[in-house]
Amino acid sequence: MKQKVTSVAIRRLVSGAATASVAMTLTSVPLMVFAQDPAATAEARKDQQAGTQAGSQATQALAQAGGDTQLAAAEGGALPKISVTAALPGNTNEATTGIARLPDSVRDMPQTVNVIPHELIEQQKATSLEQILKNVPGITISTGEGNGGQSGDQFKIRGLSAKGDIYIDGLRDFGAYKRDSFDVDSVQVIKGASGDSFGVGSIGGLINQTSKMANLETSTSIDQSGGSGSTYRTTVDSNIKLGDTTALRVNGMYQNGNTPDRDNVKDNRAGVAVDFGTGIGTNTEWHLGYSYLHRDGVPDYGQPTAQGADGIYRPLLEYGVPGLDSSTSYVRSTDHDKSDTHIVSSLFTKKLNNGIQIDNDTRFTFYERDFSSTNPAAISNTDLKKLLAGQNVALSYGAGGGAAYLQRGIGVQNVTTAKGEFDLGPFRNRAVVGLDMNYQRDHRDQGTWTGRVNNQTVVNPQYQMPAGWSLGYGATTRDAESSDIGLFANDRIWLTQQISLLGNLRWDYFRSKYWTNATSVAGGTASSSKLSPAIAAMWEPTNNSMFYTSFSRTYRPVGTDIALAVGGVQSEVPQDGVGNEPERADTVEVGTKLDFLNKRLGVTAALFQTRKSHAYTIDPDTGELSPGFSDNGEGYRIRGVELGLTGWITNNWSANIAYAYLNGIVTEASAATSIGKTAPGVSNNNVTLWTSYIVPHSLLPLPGKLTVGGGMQYASGYWADSANTARMPNNFSLDGMIGYEQGPYRISLNLYNLTDHLNYQSAFSSARAVPASRRTFLLNAGVTF
C-alpha cells in the first residue's frame, strides 16, 4: 500500500499538469493551493492543493535525497525505476491565473504579475493581506482619511491608488475592512492599467486573492500560534471527500490579541469559510462558497508628523523627542472598529465537446461596520522645539478630533465568460468574450459627538475619555450607489509558431449616484461610457522564453470606490452641475519571462511607464482640477523597471526575489507649484526577498524534516504628499524562520524585524504616520490527520 501511495505522489510531482509549487515546507498545511484554477482537472487540483500527506512525504524524500531522480526501495519492495523529466514546480511563471477572462498562466500575460504562493505565506505565517503584500515591491499603504474615511486596506500599486481594486477569485471584494489570510491560498498582484479585463478602476493594477477550494482528498489540519502582543491564533483547515467528484472544505480562524508595540491597539478576529465543490475534475464543475469575517479592533492612526527646521514634515519619532517611542498611540477609550463581512460566491465551469468553455461566476457581499477613531494632526516647528527641550504640548487633531460612523452596504457581481480556440485560415486563435455586471450600494450614518474632550498631550497621552461624552447617529446620512455593465473580448492570434498578437477591448457603462442630507455638499448623478483597449505583441523563440511589448488603458469614473470614499469630498462623489471626467491611465510595458533549470526557476524583467491623467471633477467657476483626498484630482507619470526570480534553485533551496525601481512625477495638479514634483507614495528602490532550505539528511541526520528560511524587505524613503512637504524614511525588515516536521506534527518559530529597525507601515499626507511593530516573534504548532 505504501508503495502505491508513494508512486502516485511521484507521478503528481513530475506531471506536466502540475503548474504550481509542491508543498515542500514543514509549516505548510497539506491543503495548499498555489494558483487556484476553478476549471482545472482533478489531477491539477490535487497538485495545486497538495492534498495528501503521502505527496508531502514523497517531496520530502526527494529533497532530502539531494535530488536523485530515482527513489530508494520502499518498504515491501523496490519501486519501478522512474526517470524524472519534469522539474520541481515553484516557478510562478507557470502558475495558473484561475480567472476565466485571463490567459491560463501567468507566463502568457504580457504584463508584470507578482504571485505570492501559499507555501511562502505559510512559511512567513502571514495573517493578513497587508502582511502578504510585503513580498511585493512597489506597494505602499495610506493611513485612514478623515471626514468619515476608513483605515482598512488602502493600498497603492506603483504609487497609484488601488483601494477599490481588491478581488477574490477574479470577483470584486466589496466593502471597507482589513482582510485576514485564513482562507487565502495565494495572492496575485497584476500591475499596470487593467481595465481591458476588469473594467473601471485598476489604474495602477489590482490585487487578486485565490480562495482555498474543496478538492478530492480527506484531511484536517489544526494550527495554534502564540506571539508578541499577547496574540493567540487558532486555524482549522478540513477537507472532506463526499463522493467521487464532490467535496466540502471548511476553514476556521479565531484570533485574540493586540498589535505589538502599539499601546491600546487590539486586533481580535474570527472567521469561517465553507466551499462545496461538485463535479470536481469533470467537464461540469461548480463551487458554492460562503465566508464570514468578524473583526473587533481599534483603528490606529499613528503619530503626528512634525515640521523640521528645513520646513519638511517627518514622523515625530525621527526627531528623538524625550518620552516618546514607537509604542505611543493616541487611541482613546471611545475608539473601535467592528466589522462583519458576509460573502457568498458561486463559480461554475462547463467544458463543451467542441472545446468551448463557459464560466459563470457570481458574488454577493453584505458588510457592516461600526467605526470611531482619533485623528492626530501635524505638529508645528515651534511645538517641536518645545518637545525637544523636554516640555509637553497639546496634541492637534484632524476631523474634529476623530471620525465616527455606522456603515452598511451590499455588492453584487456576475461575470459570464466564453473562451475557446479556433483556426482562422492558417492562423491559430484563442479568444474570450464575456459580460460583467455589478452593483454596489453603501449607506452611512455619521456620528455626532457630544461632550467629546480633545485633551491629549503629545507625550504621555491620556487614553481614557473623560466622562460625560455621548455619540449619536442619524443627524447626517450619506448614501451612494453605483452600477457597471461591461462587455469584453480578446483574441490572441499566432502569426507564426513563435510570434503572436493579443488584442483586448472592453466597453463599460458606469453610473454612480450620491445623496446626503448635509448642506455642505450637494449630491448628484454621473455616468460614463468608455472603451478600454489593450494590445500586445509576444515572441516565444523557445518553450522557456517569452518577450513582449504591451499597451493598455483604463478609466476610473467618480464613484467607483463608494465603500471606501471619504464621504462627501468633492472629487470622490458625483455632483450635479459640475464636470465629472473619469481618471485615465495608460501603461506601456516591455518585458520578458524566462524559465531555467527545466522550468524549476523563473526570471522576469520589465520596463514600464504609466500615465494617469484627468480628474474626477472640474471646478465650474475656474475650470481647474478639484483636489480631494489622496491622489484624486492629480495626474502622475510613473516609470520604472522590475526584476523577479522565483522557484527552486536546487531541490532543497527555494527563493522568491523581486526588485522594483520607480520614478514618479506630478503632471497635473490644482496647485501649480506641485507640478513637476515627485509623485507621492513612490519609493525609488524596493527589494523583497524570501528563501528557504530543506536540510537534507546527509547534512543533519534527523528524523522528519527540518526547514530554515529568511528574508528581507527594503523600501527607500518617499514623499507622502504631492507638494513634497512630508517625507517618510526608509523601511527595512530582516526576518527568519525555523521549522520541524515529524509525521503528522509540526512546529515553527518566526522572528520578524530582527534588527529592531524603526519602520512605518503607512502614512497620510503631511499629517501622520503609523509606526510598525519592532522585533516580534510567532511560535506555531500544528497537526495534520
C-alpha positions in Angstrom: 0.0 0.0 0.0 2.8 2.4 0.9 4.5 1.7 -2.5 1.3 2.5 -4.4 0.7 5.8 -2.5 4.3 6.9 -3.0 4.1 6.1 -6.7 1.0 8.3 -7.0 2.8 11.1 -5.2 5.8 10.9 -7.5 3.6 10.8 -10.6 1.9 14.0 -9.4 5.3 15.6 -8.7 6.5 15.1 -12.2 3.2 15.5 -14.0 3.1 18.2 -16.7 -0.2 19.3 -15.2 1.5 20.5 -12.1 1.8 24.2 -12.7 2.2 25.4 -9.2 4.6 24.8 -6.3 4.8 21.5 -4.5 4.3 21.8 -0.8 7.9 21.5 0.4 7.7 23.5 3.7 7.1 21.9 7.0 5.0 24.7 8.3 2.5 24.3 5.4 -0.8 22.6 5.9 -1.4 19.8 3.4 -4.2 21.6 1.7 -2.2 24.0 -0.4 -3.2 25.9 -3.5 -0.5 27.9 -5.2 -2.6 29.4 -8.0 -6.2 28.1 -7.9 -7.9 27.5 -11.2 -11.6 26.6 -10.8 -11.6 24.9 -14.2 -8.6 22.7 -13.6 -8.7 19.0 -13.9 -8.9 16.8 -10.8 -5.2 15.9 -11.1 -4.2 19.5 -11.4 -6.3 20.4 -8.4 -4.6 17.6 -6.4 -1.2 19.0 -7.4 -2.1 22.6 -6.6 -3.6 21.8 -3.3 -1.1 19.1 -2.4 -3.8 17.4 -0.5 -2.2 14.2 0.7 0.4 13.5 3.3 1.9 10.9 1.0 2.6 13.6 -1.5 4.4 15.7 1.1 6.4 12.6 2.2 7.4 11.9 -1.4 8.6 15.5 -1.8 10.5 15.4 1.4 12.2 12.1 0.4 13.2 13.6 -3.0 14.6 16.8 -1.4 16.5 15.1 1.3 18.0 12.6 -1.1 19.7 15.6 -2.7 17.6 15.5 -5.9 18.1 11.9 -7.0 15.9 11.0 -10.0 15.1 7.6 -8.6 13.7 6.9 -5.2 15.1 4.2 -3.0 13.2 1.0 -2.4 10.1 1.4 -0.4 9.1 -0.9 2.4 8.0 -4.2 1.0 9.8 -4.0 -2.3 11.5 -1.7 -4.9 9.6 0.9 -6.8 9.7 0.9 -10.5 12.5 3.0 -11.9 11.3 6.5 -12.7 13.2 9.0 -14.8 12.3 12.5 -13.7 11.9 14.6 -16.8 9.8 17.4 -15.3 11.2 19.8 -12.9 10.0 20.6 -9.4 7.3 23.2 -9.7 7.8 26.5 -7.9 8.4 28.9 -10.8 5.4 31.3 -10.6 5.7 32.0 -14.3 3.9 28.6 -14.6 1.2 29.5 -12.0 -2.4 29.4 -13.3 -4.4 32.6 -13.0 -7.6 30.9 -12.0 -9.6 33.7 -13.7 -11.5 32.8 -16.8 -11.1 36.1 -18.7 -7.3 36.0 -18.3 -4.8 33.7 -20.0 -4.4 30.3 -18.4 -0.9 31.0 -16.9 1.0 34.0 -15.6 3.6 33.3 -18.2 1.1 34.1 -21.0 0.2 37.5 -19.6 2.1 40.4 -21.3 2.5 42.4 -18.1 4.1 42.2 -14.7 2.4 39.8 -12.3 3.7 39.1 -8.8 2.5 35.8 -7.3 2.8 35.1 -3.6 2.3 31.3 -3.3 0.7 29.5 -0.4 4.0 27.9 0.6 5.6 31.4 1.2 2.5 32.6 3.1 2.7 29.6 5.4 6.4 29.9 5.9 6.1 33.5 6.9 2.9 32.9 8.9 1.3 36.0 7.4 -2.1 36.5 8.9 -3.4 39.4 6.9 -3.4 40.6 3.3 -1.2 43.6 4.3 1.5 41.2 5.6 1.3 39.1 2.5 1.8 42.1 0.2 5.1 43.0 1.9 6.5 40.4 -0.5 5.6 42.6 -3.5 7.9 45.6 -4.3 6.3 48.9 -5.1 3.3 48.7 -2.8 2.7 51.4 -0.2 -0.2 52.0 2.2 -2.2 55.1 3.1 -3.5 55.6 6.7 -7.2 56.2 7.1 -8.5 59.5 6.0 -10.7 62.0 7.8 -14.3 63.1 7.3 -15.7 59.6 7.8 -12.9 57.8 6.0 -11.6 54.3 6.7 -8.4 52.8 8.0 -8.9 49.4 6.3 -6.8 48.2 3.4 -5.8 51.2 1.3 -3.0 50.0 -1.0 -1.1 51.9 -3.7 0.5 50.0 -6.6 3.4 51.9 -8.1 2.2 55.0 -6.4 -1.4 54.7 -7.8 -4.4 54.1 -5.7 -5.7 50.5 -5.6 -8.0 50.8 -2.5 -11.0 49.6 -4.5 -9.1 47.1 -6.7 -9.1 44.1 -4.4 -10.5 40.8 -5.8 -11.2 37.3 -4.6 -11.1 34.6 -7.3 -11.5 37.3 -10.0 -14.6 38.9 -8.5 -14.6 42.2 -6.6 -14.0 42.0 -2.9 -16.6 44.6 -1.9 -16.5 46.6 1.4 -14.2 48.6 3.6 -12.4 46.3 6.0 -9.0 44.8 6.9 -8.6 41.3 5.3 -7.4 38.2 7.0 -5.5 35.4 5.3 -7.1 32.3 6.9 -9.0 31.4 3.6 -6.3 32.8 1.3 -4.4 30.3 -0.8 -2.3 32.6 -2.9 -2.2 36.3 -3.9 -1.6 37.7 -7.4 -0.7 41.4 -8.0 -1.4 42.3 -11.6 0.5 45.6 -12.3 -0.4 48.2 -14.9 -3.7 49.5 -16.2 -6.1 46.5 -16.4 -9.4 47.9 -17.4 -9.5 45.8 -20.6 -10.2 42.7 -18.4 -11.5 44.1 -15.1 -13.4 47.3 -16.1 -13.4 50.6 -14.3 -10.7 51.2 -11.7 -7.4 49.3 -11.6 -5.4 52.3 -12.9 -2.2 51.0 -11.4 -3.1 47.4 -11.2 -5.1 45.1 -8.9 -4.8 42.5 -6.1 -6.4 39.1 -6.5 -6.7 36.6 -3.7 -7.4 33.0 -4.5 -9.5 31.0 -2.1 -9.0 27.6 -0.6 -11.3 25.4 -2.5 -12.6 21.8 -2.0 -10.5 19.0 -3.5 -10.8 15.2 -3.7 -8.8 14.4 -0.6 -9.7 14.0 3.0 -7.5 15.7 5.5 -7.7 18.0 8.5 -5.1 20.4 9.8 -5.1 22.4 13.0 -2.6 25.1 13.9 -2.1 27.0 17.2 0.0 30.1 17.3 1.2 32.5 20.0 3.4 35.5 19.8 4.2 39.1 20.6 1.3 41.4 21.7 -0.2 38.5 23.7 -1.6 37.3 20.4 -3.1 33.8 20.2 -4.4 32.4 16.9 -6.1 29.1 16.0 -6.8 28.0 12.5 -8.5 24.8 11.2 -8.5 23.6 7.6 -10.6 20.5 6.9 -11.3 19.0 3.5 -13.8 16.1 3.3 -14.3 14.0 0.2 -18.0 13.3 -0.1 -18.1 11.4 -3.3 -16.2 10.6 -6.5 -16.3 14.2 -7.6 -17.8 16.0 -4.6 -16.1 17.5 -1.6 -16.5 20.0 1.2 -13.8 22.2 2.6 -14.1 24.2 5.9 -11.6 26.8 7.1 -12.0 28.5 10.5 -10.0 31.1 12.4 -10.0 32.7 15.8 -7.5 35.3 17.0 -7.3 37.3 20.2 -4.5 39.8 20.9 -3.0 43.2 20.4 -0.9 44.9 17.8 2.7 44.5 19.1 4.4 47.7 20.2 1.3 49.9 19.8 -0.4 50.9 23.1 -4.1 50.1 23.4 -4.5 48.8 19.8 -6.3 45.5 20.0 -6.8 43.2 17.0 -9.4 40.4 17.5 -10.7 38.4 14.7 -12.9 35.4 14.0 -13.9 33.8 10.7 -15.3 30.8 8.8 -15.2 29.8 5.2 -17.0 26.9 3.5 -16.6 25.7 0.0 -18.8 22.9 -1.5 -17.5 21.6 -4.8 -19.2 19.1 -7.1 -18.1 17.8 -10.5 -14.5 18.4 -9.5 -12.3 17.3 -12.3 -15.2 16.8 -14.7 -16.4 18.9 -17.6 -19.0 20.4 -15.4 -17.6 21.8 -12.1 -19.3 24.0 -9.6 -18.1 25.6 -6.4 -20.5 27.3 -3.9 -18.8 29.1 -1.1 -19.6 31.3 1.9 -17.2 33.2 4.1 -17.7 35.3 7.2 -15.1 37.6 8.9 -15.7 39.4 12.1 -13.1 42.0 13.3 -13.1 43.7 16.7 -10.2 46.1 16.8 -9.1 49.6 17.2 -8.2 52.0 14.3 -4.6 53.1 14.7 -4.0 56.5 13.0 -0.4 56.5 14.3 1.5 59.5 15.4 1.7 63.1 14.1 4.4 64.3 11.8 6.4 67.4 12.8 7.8 70.2 10.8 11.6 70.4 10.9 13.8 73.4 10.6 14.0 72.8 6.8 10.2 73.0 6.5 9.8 69.3 5.8 7.4 67.2 7.8 8.7 63.9 9.1 7.3 61.3 11.6 7.7 62.7 15.1 9.7 59.7 16.2 12.5 60.7 13.8 13.4 63.7 16.0 14.1 61.7 19.2 11.6 63.5 21.4 12.1 62.6 25.1 9.4 60.3 26.5 8.1 59.3 23.0 8.7 55.8 21.5 7.0 53.7 18.8 4.5 52.3 21.2 3.0 55.7 21.9 -0.5 55.9 20.5 -3.3 58.4 20.7 -6.1 55.9 20.8 -8.9 56.8 23.1 -11.2 54.5 25.1 -14.0 55.5 22.7 -12.2 54.2 19.6 -13.3 51.0 18.0 -13.6 49.3 14.6 -16.1 46.5 14.5 -16.9 44.9 11.1 -18.8 41.9 9.8 -18.4 40.8 6.2 -20.5 38.1 4.6 -19.6 36.8 1.1 -21.5 34.2 -1.0 -19.8 33.1 -4.2 -20.7 30.7 -7.0 -18.0 29.6 -9.5 -19.4 27.4 -12.4 -17.4 26.0 -15.3 -18.7 24.0 -18.3 -16.5 22.5 -20.9 -18.4 21.7 -24.1 -17.5 18.9 -26.5 -16.5 21.5 -29.2 -13.7 22.8 -27.0 -15.5 25.9 -25.8 -15.5 26.6 -22.1 -18.3 28.6 -20.4 -17.7 30.2 -17.0 -20.3 31.9 -14.8 -19.1 33.5 -11.6 -21.3 35.3 -9.1 -20.7 37.1 -5.8 -23.0 38.7 -3.2 -21.4 40.6 -0.3 -23.1 42.2 2.7 -21.0 44.3 5.1 -21.5 46.3 8.3 -19.1 48.5 10.2 -19.1 50.4 13.5 -16.2 52.8 13.4 -14.8 55.5 15.7 -11.3 56.9 15.6 -8.9 59.6 16.9 -7.1 61.6 14.3 -3.8 63.2 15.4 -2.6 66.1 13.2 0.8 67.6 12.4 2.9 69.4 14.9 4.4 72.8 14.1 8.2 73.5 14.3 7.6 75.8 17.3 5.9 72.9 19.3 8.6 70.5 18.1 11.3 72.8 19.7 9.4 72.7 23.0 9.2 68.9 22.9 12.9 68.6 22.2 13.5 70.9 25.2 11.7 68.4 27.4 8.4 70.3 27.6 5.0 68.8 26.7 2.5 70.3 24.3 -1.2 69.8 23.5 -1.9 67.4 20.6 -3.5 68.8 17.5 -6.4 66.9 15.9 -7.9 66.5 12.5 -11.5 65.7 11.6 -12.7 67.5 14.8 -10.7 65.0 16.9 -12.0 61.9 15.2 -14.5 60.4 12.9 -17.4 58.1 13.8 -20.0 56.4 11.6 -22.2 53.3 11.1 -21.8 51.8 7.7 -23.6 49.0 5.8 -23.7 48.1 2.2 -24.1 45.4 -0.4 -22.3 44.4 -3.6 -23.3 42.0 -6.3 -21.4 40.9 -9.4 -21.8 38.4 -12.2 -19.3 37.6 -14.9 -20.1 35.2 -17.8 -17.2 34.2 -20.0 -16.9 32.0 -23.0 -13.5 31.0 -24.4 -12.1 28.6 -26.9 -9.5 28.1 -29.7 -10.1 28.0 -33.4 -8.3 28.4 -36.7 -8.8 31.5 -38.9 -7.3 30.5 -42.2 -3.7 29.5 -41.4 -3.7 31.3 -38.1 -4.4 29.8 -34.7 -6.6 31.9 -32.4 -7.5 31.8 -28.7 -10.5 34.1 -28.0 -12.5 35.2 -24.9 -15.8 37.1 -24.8 -17.9 38.0 -21.8 -20.3 40.1 -19.9 -19.6 41.7 -16.5 -22.3 43.3 -14.4 -22.0 44.7 -10.9 -24.0 46.8 -8.5 -23.0 48.4 -5.1 -24.9 50.4 -2.5 -23.5 52.0 0.6 -25.1 53.8 3.5 -23.5 55.7 6.3 -24.9 57.3 9.4 -22.3 59.9 10.5 -21.7 60.1 14.3 -22.2 63.3 16.2 -20.2 63.8 19.4 -21.5 65.5 22.5 -19.1 66.2 25.3 -16.0 64.9 23.5 -12.9 66.3 25.1 -9.8 66.5 22.9 -7.4 66.9 25.8 -4.4 64.7 24.9 -0.8 65.8 25.1 1.9 64.6 22.7 3.9 62.9 25.4 2.1 60.6 27.8 -1.3 60.9 26.1 -4.4 60.2 28.1 -6.2 57.0 27.0 -9.5 57.3 28.9 -12.0 59.8 27.5 -13.4 61.9 30.4 -16.9 61.1 31.5 -19.9 62.9 30.0 -19.5 62.1 26.4 -22.1 60.6 24.1 -22.2 59.7 20.4 -25.4 59.9 18.4 -26.2 58.9 14.8 -28.7 59.9 12.2 -28.3 63.6 12.0 -26.2 63.3 8.9 -26.6 60.4 6.4 -24.7 59.7 3.2 -25.8 57.3 0.5 -24.1 56.2 -2.6 -24.7 53.6 -5.3 -23.0 52.5 -8.5 -23.7 50.1 -11.3 -21.5 48.9 -14.1 -22.2 46.9 -17.3 -19.1 45.7 -19.2 -18.7 43.8 -22.4 -15.3 42.5 -23.1 -13.5 40.4 -25.8 -9.9 39.4 -26.5 -8.2 37.4 -29.1 -4.6 36.0 -29.3 -3.6 35.2 -32.9 -0.4 33.3 -33.7 1.2 34.7 -36.9 3.8 32.0 -36.6 4.7 29.4 -34.1 6.8 32.0 -32.2 5.1 35.3 -32.8 1.6 36.2 -31.7 -0.6 39.3 -31.1 -3.1 39.8 -28.3 -5.9 42.4 -28.6 -8.3 43.2 -25.8 -11.3 45.6 -25.8 -13.8 46.3 -23.1 -16.7 48.7 -23.1 -18.1 49.9 -19.8 -21.2 51.9 -19.0 -20.8 53.1 -15.4 -23.3 55.1 -13.4 -23.0 56.5 -9.9 -25.2 58.4 -7.6 -24.7 60.2 -4.3 -27.1 61.9 -1.9 -26.9 63.3 1.6 -28.9 65.4 4.0 -25.8 67.5 4.7 -25.9 71.1 3.3 -22.2 71.4 2.8 -22.0 69.1 -0.2 -24.5 68.6 -2.9 -25.4 65.2 -4.3 -25.9 64.2 -7.9 -25.6 61.6 -10.6 -22.7 60.9 -13.0 -22.3 58.4 -15.8 -19.6 57.4 -18.3 -19.3 55.2 -21.3 -15.7 54.3 -22.2 -13.7 51.8 -24.2 -10.6 50.3 -22.6 -8.3 48.8 -25.1 -5.1 46.8 -24.8 -2.7 45.3 -27.3 0.4 43.2 -27.1 3.0 41.6 -29.3 4.7 38.4 -28.0 7.7 36.5 -29.2 8.5 33.0 -27.9 11.7 31.8 -29.5 11.8 28.8 -27.2 9.5 26.9 -24.9 11.3 28.6 -22.0 11.2 32.2 -23.1 8.7 34.9 -23.9 9.4 38.5 -24.8 6.6 41.1 -25.0 5.6 44.7 -25.5 2.2 45.9 -24.5 -0.1 48.9 -24.2 -3.3 49.2 -22.0 -5.7 51.8 -21.0 -8.3 52.0 -18.2 -10.7 54.6 -16.7 -11.8 55.3 -13.2 -15.0 57.3 -13.0 -16.2 59.2 -10.0 -18.0 57.0 -7.5 -16.0 53.8 -8.4 -14.9 53.1 -4.8 -18.1 54.1 -3.0 -17.5 51.8 0.1 -14.1 53.4 0.5 -14.8 57.0 -0.4 -14.0 59.5 2.3 -17.6 60.6 2.1 -18.7 63.9 0.6 -15.3 65.1 -0.6 -16.0 66.9 -3.9 -13.6 64.8 -6.1 -14.9 61.5 -4.8 -18.6 61.6 -5.3 -20.7 62.8 -8.2 -22.4 66.2 -8.1 -24.9 67.8 -10.4 -23.7 70.9 -12.2 -20.0 70.0 -12.4 -18.0 68.1 -14.9 -17.2 64.5 -13.8 -14.4 63.5 -16.1 -13.1 59.9 -15.4 -9.5 59.5 -14.5 -7.5 57.7 -17.2 -4.3 55.6 -17.0 -2.2 54.4 -19.9 0.5 51.8 -19.4 3.3 50.8 -21.8 5.5 47.9 -20.9 8.3 45.9 -22.4 9.4 42.7 -20.7 10.4 39.1 -20.7 9.6 35.9 -18.8 12.3 33.2 -18.8 12.4 29.7 -17.4 15.6 27.9 -16.4 16.6 24.6 -14.8 13.9 22.7 -16.6 11.3 25.3 -15.6 12.2 25.0 -12.0 13.3 28.6 -11.9 11.5 31.6 -13.4 13.0 35.0 -14.2 11.1 38.2 -15.1 12.1 41.6 -16.2 10.1 44.6 -17.4 10.4 48.3 -18.2 7.2 50.3 -17.9 5.5 53.6 -17.8 2.1 54.6 -16.5 0.5 58.0 -17.1 -2.5 58.9 -15.0 -4.4 61.9 -16.3 -7.6 63.8 -15.9 -9.5 64.3 -12.7 -12.8 63.3 -11.2 -14.3 66.9 -11.1 -13.7 70.2 -12.7 -14.5 73.4 -10.8 -17.4 75.0 -12.7 -16.2 78.6 -11.9 -12.5 78.3 -12.6 -12.3 75.3 -14.9 -9.5 73.9 -12.8 -9.0 70.5 -11.2 -10.7 70.0 -7.9 -8.4 68.2 -5.5 -9.6 65.7 -2.9 -8.0 63.3 -0.5 -5.0 61.2 -1.6 -4.3 61.3 -5.3 -7.8 62.3 -6.6 -7.6 65.2 -9.0 -4.0 64.9 -9.8 -2.0 63.4 -12.7 1.1 61.3 -12.5 3.8 59.8 -14.7 5.4 56.7 -13.2 8.3 55.0 -14.9 10.4 52.1 -13.7 11.9 48.7 -14.0 11.0 45.5 -12.2 13.0 42.3 -11.9 12.0 39.0 -10.3 13.2 35.4 -9.6 11.1 32.6 -8.3 11.4 28.9 -7.9 13.8 26.2 -6.8 17.5 26.8 -7.3 18.1 23.2 -6.1 15.8 20.5 -5.0 16.3 21.8 -1.4 16.6 25.5 -1.9 13.8 27.8 -3.0 13.8 31.6 -3.5 11.4 34.4 -4.2 13.2 37.7 -5.0 11.9 40.9 -6.6 13.3 44.4 -7.2 11.5 47.5 -8.5 12.9 50.9 -9.3 10.2 53.6 -9.6 10.4 57.2 -10.6 7.3 59.3 -10.5 6.4 63.0 -11.1 3.3 65.0 -10.7 2.0 66.1 -14.1 -1.4 67.7 -13.2 -2.5 69.4 -10.0 -4.7 72.2 -8.8 -1.7 73.8 -7.2 0.7 74.8 -9.9 3.7 74.6 -7.6 3.1 70.8 -7.3 3.6 70.1 -11.0 7.0 68.6 -11.6 7.4 67.4 -8.0 8.0 63.8 -7.1 4.7 61.8 -7.1 3.6 60.8 -3.5 3.8 57.2 -2.3 6.6 56.3 -4.8 9.6 54.7 -3.3 12.5 54.7 -5.7 14.2 51.4 -4.6 12.2 48.4 -3.4 13.5 44.9 -2.7 11.7 41.8 -1.3 13.5 38.5 -0.7 12.4 35.2 0.9 14.4 32.0 0.7 14.1 28.6 2.4 16.2 25.5 2.6 15.2 22.0 3.5 18.1 20.5 5.4 19.0 17.1 3.8 19.6 14.0 5.9 23.1 13.9 4.6 23.9 17.1 6.4 21.8 16.6 9.6 20.5 13.0 10.0 17.4 13.9 11.9 14.1 12.1 11.6 11.5 14.1 9.9 12.1 17.4 8.0 14.0 20.5 9.1 13.5 23.8 7.2 15.2 27.1 7.7 14.3 30.3 5.9 14.6 34.0 6.0 14.2 37.2 4.0 14.1 40.9 4.0 12.0 43.8 2.7 13.5 47.2 1.9 11.9 50.3 0.6 13.6 53.6 0.3 12.0 56.8 1.6 9.2 58.5 -0.3 7.2 61.7 -0.3 3.8 61.4 1.4 2.2 64.4 -0.4 2.3 66.0 -3.9 3.7 69.3 -2.6 6.8 67.3 -1.3 6.5 68.8 2.2 6.2 65.4 4.0 9.0 62.8 3.9 8.8 59.1 5.0 12.1 57.4 5.9 13.5 54.1 4.6 11.8 50.8 5.7 13.9 47.7 6.4 13.0 44.4 7.9 15.1 41.2 8.3 13.1 38.1 9.1 13.8 34.5 9.8 12.1 31.1 10.5 12.9 27.6 11.5 10.6 24.7 11.4 10.5 21.0 12.0 8.0 18.3 10.9 7.8 14.7 12.1 5.0 12.6 10.9 1.7 14.5 11.3 3.2 17.0 13.8 5.0 20.3 13.0 6.4 23.3 14.9 7.9 26.5 13.7 9.3 29.8 15.0 9.2 33.0 13.1 11.2 36.1 14.0 10.3 39.4 12.4 12.4 42.6 12.1 15.5 41.0 13.7 17.4 44.3 13.6 14.6 46.1 15.5 14.6 48.8 12.8 12.1 51.6 13.2 9.6 51.2 10.3 6.3 52.8 9.3 3.5 50.8 7.9 1.6 53.7 6.4 1.3 57.4 6.2 -1.3 60.1 5.3 -0.1 63.3 3.6 1.8 65.6 5.9 -0.4 64.8 8.9 0.6 61.5 10.4 2.4 58.1 10.1 1.8 54.7 11.7 4.8 53.0 13.3 5.2 49.3 12.6 5.9 46.7 15.2 9.5 46.4 16.2 11.2 43.0 16.8 8.5 40.3 17.3 8.0 36.6 17.2 5.4 33.9 16.5 5.5 30.3 17.6 3.3 27.8 15.8 2.4 24.2 16.4 0.2 22.1 14.3 -1.0 18.6 13.4 -2.5 17.0 10.3 -4.6 13.9 10.3 
